[in-house]
């Protein structure tokens, strides 16, 4: 079942990143505050591909990490029980494994699940796939200003 465009657009608007540094193009599924699935299409004209690597462009692994962190942020910020946190940032990474790559015209399917919250810290588990191949798995921590319960 496809996520309605208005809900997806509202959730993606919670990302603080500008268009040139956004690595979630589409939000396919969202259980607010719990889990989400998104996509990023490697267009081939991204500036970072010119130097990584000339003649053999690959999506940098660090940007795969950024993509999953962005989706985890969308999931966390969409929690109806907690006001969105300003200044949400990637704070820690654990168990990161890059087991593949993405090339121009590949669609990266990104999955993120919030596994815990403690104050302004959000724990998440995330994965990225190209086709059926797992290309990245990670556990991450996001940190922001403390949100509060909506009144």
Secondary structure as UniProt FT lines:
FT   HELIX           5..12
FT   TURN            13..14
FT   HELIX           19..21
FT   STRAND          26..31
FT   TURN            32..34
FT   STRAND          35..41
FT   HELIX           47..51
FT   TURN            54..55
FT   HELIX           61..77
FT   TURN            80..81
FT   TURN            86..87
FT   STRAND          89..98
FT   TURN            104..105
FT   STRAND          107..118
FT   TURN            119..120
FT   STRAND          121..130
FT   TURN            131..132
FT   STRAND          133..143
//
